[in-house]
Amino acid sequence: MILQLILTWINLCYMVINMPNAIEIKKVDKQGRFVIPSDWRKREMKDTDEVFLLKKKGFLKIIPKKKVSLTKFFDKADLSIDSISNWAEFEKKFYEESH
């Protein structure tokens, strides 16, 4: 328990040193709501209105849910074939090799 507290404190100190103006004190209302700083929302939540909440004992981490374009990964997939001319044949060969 003490080691976990020390590691948490070290992690917090590291974050404060490497992220100036990173800590703000916010009031939480009776329903558990608080206001996310507008500068962070404008910078981090440009294309979304949703966030992931990572809940751990002692802290809550907020990560913006960003849209990912999967097309940038298409050329990186190696299927060990030159082209797909017959989809049924490709599926059969693909599943035979993967099992």
Buried (B, 14 or more C-beta within 10 A) or exposed (E): EEEEEEEBEEEEEEEEEEEEEEEEEEEEEEEEEEEBEEEEBEEBBEEEEEBEEEEEEEEEEEEBEEEEEEEEEEEEEEEEEEEEEEEEEBEEBBEEEEE
